[in-house]
Amino acid sequence: MDYTATSPVPAGTLIIGAGQAGLQLASTLRELGETAPITVVGGESRPPYQRPPLSKAFLSGEAAEQELALRGADYYASLGITLICGEWVEELQLHDAGAGAGKALTRSGQTLSFDRLALTVGGTPRRLRAPGADLEGIHYLRTLDDALALRESLNQASHVVVVGGGFVGLEIAAAATASGKNVTVLEAQDRLMARAVAPVMSQFYADAHRRRGARIELDAAVSGFRGTDRVSGVELADGRVIEADVVVVGIGLIVHTDLAASLGLTSELGIEVDAGGRTRIPGIVAAGDCAVNSHPLHGPLRLESVPNAIAQAKAAAASLMGRTPGVMPVPWFWSDQADLKLQMAGLTMGYDEVVIRGDMDSECFSALYYREGQVVSIESVNAPRDYMTTRRILESGGNIPVNAAGNLDIPLKTHLRR
Ligand SMILES: Cc1cc2nc3c(=O)[nH]c(=O)nc-3n(C[C@H](O)[C@H](O)[C@H](O)COP(=O)(O)OP(=O)(O)OC[C@H]3O[C@@H](n4cnc5c(N)ncnc54)[C@H](O)[C@@H]3O)c2cc1C
């Protein structure tokens, strides 16, 4: 047997970021027939796990740590995927600036060679800069380690302040309220979830959280934190101080752009890709929370959701395999806040009319968004059937006439294309 290599052994694909998008990209590459080596390297010490339960079932103790893993330990070996955990890539060097082959240098001194590169690097929580921001008891939530520390802290707490009235902040607030804590949500804007939902939905959620016992303060700008070693209060710009044993800050994500920026692949929003997850350097793709795609109607768009991470990773894998990526699905998302299941499909940007279907007081209804008479998105609260039907209509390019949308006597499925 001759073991002399006649051609260079392929270094294969290196995927930096062992999260939802990185794992999906690796799996899809194998599904599409990739036989060369695939290495996934991630900075966290654990194999890829689900983040959504961290602010929901895991925080409230209903889900255990073992249930969070995205795949079992044998999955990676069975697909021939080398998974390296707890290793942070600090530098990328390309052999040739115009092509994706090169090497990655890690913090511990390893060198990982690649023929093709995928960046699925996600981001890190935006920090609140204010006096006292480093006190004990002030938490951020992105990783399982963050969630373990927060859960431990919440167990000892009676007064919880959540800074930021977005999805994650409100989910934490709901879990803390349900476990009997005195909870205050401080939102700097004049309504909750302002980046994502319409005013009518923001108002509904403010009322719903208040009904469940949380205090919701809008237009509430944090100016600092009180306490000696540990936080004891949150100072507001108007001079008020809110008592706190635990503070959780959820004010957005800063994308990990350093590596991509060193190759000139970023804009202000994140790593720039096309619909196939391709950056402008052939052989380098990006997907998930870090990737910015150009939307035909709305321009540069970066979405933070599991469905988006999965869809973009699949598209990026197809591109690396030289295939034409499928059409990106209609964006969808969910958020569980107490017993309110919010499900969203489509993009609300640029809407000019909202129709409410169902009874908001019963906490079971949908808001349908229109642009020039065309339904563009839906947000449903405890109305999964309306949500699913409308999502199918959006995916098929159909419509629900504005004057029929709010009429409960006309089932939405009437508008499904046959
Ligand atoms: C608390 C919480 C609740 C959420 N709830 C929902 C929900 O209900 N529904 C929903 O759709 N989405 C939800 N999301 C968002 C969703 O989890 C993310 O959109 C998704 O996990 C993004 O996956 P990703 O692979 O792009 O990024 P990530 O999961 O962040 O993975 C990126 C990984 O890359 C690693 N990395 C970065 N740079 C390097 C480097 N240089 N070297 C090595 N490793 C590196 C990071 O450590 C990280 O592990 C939630 C997120 C959080 C935090």
The ligand as an SDF file (V2000), in Angstrom:
LIG
                    3D

 53 58  0  0  0  0  0  0  0  0999 V2000
  -31.9770   34.1740   26.3960 C   0  0  0  0  0  0  0  0  0  0  0  0
  -32.2700   34.0340   24.9290 C   0  0  0  0  0  0  0  0  0  0  0  0
  -33.5480   33.6890   24.5250 C   0  0  0  0  0  0  0  0  0  0  0  0
  -33.8370   33.5590   23.1670 C   0  0  0  0  0  0  0  0  0  0  0  0
  -35.1020   33.1970   22.7860 N   0  0  0  0  0  0  0  0  0  0  0  0
  -35.3730   33.0000   21.4750 C   0  0  0  0  0  0  0  0  0  0  0  0
  -36.6580   32.5400   21.0550 C   0  0  0  0  0  0  0  0  0  0  0  0
  -37.5720   32.3850   21.8580 O   0  0  0  0  0  0  0  0  0  0  0  0
  -36.8440   32.2990   19.7180 N   0  0  0  0  0  0  0  0  0  0  0  0
  -35.8560   32.4740   18.8060 C   0  0  0  0  0  0  0  0  0  0  0  0
  -36.0610   32.2220   17.6120 O   0  0  0  0  0  0  0  0  0  0  0  0
  -34.6390   32.9200   19.1810 N   0  0  0  0  0  0  0  0  0  0  0  0
  -34.3710   33.1860   20.4790 C   0  0  0  0  0  0  0  0  0  0  0  0
  -33.1310   33.6280   20.8620 N   0  0  0  0  0  0  0  0  0  0  0  0
  -32.1410   33.9410   19.8260 C   0  0  0  0  0  0  0  0  0  0  0  0
  -31.4490   32.6830   19.3570 C   0  0  0  0  0  0  0  0  0  0  0  0
  -31.0250   31.9150   20.4380 O   0  0  0  0  0  0  0  0  0  0  0  0
  -30.2870   33.0850   18.4760 C   0  0  0  0  0  0  0  0  0  0  0  0
  -30.8170   33.7930   17.3760 O   0  0  0  0  0  0  0  0  0  0  0  0
  -29.4970   31.8880   17.9660 C   0  0  0  0  0  0  0  0  0  0  0  0
  -29.0160   31.1250   19.0330 O   0  0  0  0  0  0  0  0  0  0  0  0
  -28.3530   32.3820   17.1080 C   0  0  0  0  0  0  0  0  0  0  0  0
  -27.4790   31.3560   16.8130 O   0  0  0  0  0  0  0  0  0  0  0  0
  -26.0350   31.6470   16.2140 P   0  0  0  0  0  0  0  0  0  0  0  0
  -25.4410   30.3130   15.9380 O   0  0  0  0  0  0  0  0  0  0  0  0
  -26.1250   32.6490   15.1540 O   0  0  0  0  0  0  0  0  0  0  0  0
  -25.2370   32.3870   17.3880 O   0  0  0  0  0  0  0  0  0  0  0  0
  -24.8040   31.8430   18.8110 P   0  0  0  0  0  0  0  0  0  0  0  0
  -25.7820   30.8730   19.3350 O   0  0  0  0  0  0  0  0  0  0  0  0
  -24.5080   33.0470   19.6370 O   0  0  0  0  0  0  0  0  0  0  0  0
  -23.4440   31.0590   18.5310 O   0  0  0  0  0  0  0  0  0  0  0  0
  -22.2440   31.7100   18.2530 C   0  0  0  0  0  0  0  0  0  0  0  0
  -21.1190   31.0000   18.9640 C   0  0  0  0  0  0  0  0  0  0  0  0
  -19.9040   31.4510   18.4120 O   0  0  0  0  0  0  0  0  0  0  0  0
  -18.9250   31.4940   19.4050 C   0  0  0  0  0  0  0  0  0  0  0  0
  -17.8390   32.3790   18.9370 N   0  0  0  0  0  0  0  0  0  0  0  0
  -17.9360   33.6760   18.5790 C   0  0  0  0  0  0  0  0  0  0  0  0
  -16.7380   34.1480   18.1750 N   0  0  0  0  0  0  0  0  0  0  0  0
  -15.8640   33.1360   18.3030 C   0  0  0  0  0  0  0  0  0  0  0  0
  -14.4670   33.0080   18.0860 C   0  0  0  0  0  0  0  0  0  0  0  0
  -13.7360   34.0400   17.6360 N   0  0  0  0  0  0  0  0  0  0  0  0
  -13.8800   31.8210   18.3250 N   0  0  0  0  0  0  0  0  0  0  0  0
  -14.6080   30.7670   18.7710 C   0  0  0  0  0  0  0  0  0  0  0  0
  -15.9440   30.8290   19.0140 N   0  0  0  0  0  0  0  0  0  0  0  0
  -16.5540   31.9890   18.7770 C   0  0  0  0  0  0  0  0  0  0  0  0
  -19.6860   32.0350   20.6040 C   0  0  0  0  0  0  0  0  0  0  0  0
  -19.0320   31.7150   21.7940 O   0  0  0  0  0  0  0  0  0  0  0  0
  -21.0460   31.3250   20.4630 C   0  0  0  0  0  0  0  0  0  0  0  0
  -21.0770   30.1420   21.2020 O   0  0  0  0  0  0  0  0  0  0  0  0
  -32.8180   33.7790   22.2070 C   0  0  0  0  0  0  0  0  0  0  0  0
  -31.5240   34.1460   22.6200 C   0  0  0  0  0  0  0  0  0  0  0  0
  -31.2480   34.2760   23.9660 C   0  0  0  0  0  0  0  0  0  0  0  0
  -29.8620   34.6600   24.4170 C   0  0  0  0  0  0  0  0  0  0  0  0
  1  2  1  0
  2  3  1  0
  2 52  2  0
  3  4  2  0
  4  5  1  0
  4 50  1  0
  5  6  2  0
  6  7  1  0
  6 13  1  0
  7  8  2  0
  7  9  1  0
  9 10  1  0
 10 11  2  0
 10 12  1  0
 12 13  2  0
 13 14  1  0
 14 15  1  0
 14 50  1  0
 15 16  1  0
 16 17  1  0
 16 18  1  0
 18 19  1  0
 18 20  1  0
 20 21  1  0
 20 22  1  0
 22 23  1  0
 23 24  1  0
 24 25  2  0
 24 26  1  0
 24 27  1  0
 27 28  1  0
 28 29  2  0
 28 30  1  0
 28 31  1  0
 31 32  1  0
 32 33  1  0
 33 34  1  0
 33 48  1  0
 34 35  1  0
 35 36  1  0
 35 46  1  0
 36 37  1  0
 36 45  1  0
 37 38  2  0
 38 39  1  0
 39 40  1  0
 39 45  2  0
 40 41  1  0
 40 42  2  0
 42 43  1  0
 43 44  2  0
 44 45  1  0
 46 47  1  0
 46 48  1  0
 48 49  1  0
 50 51  2  0
 51 52  1  0
 52 53  1  0
M  END
$$$$
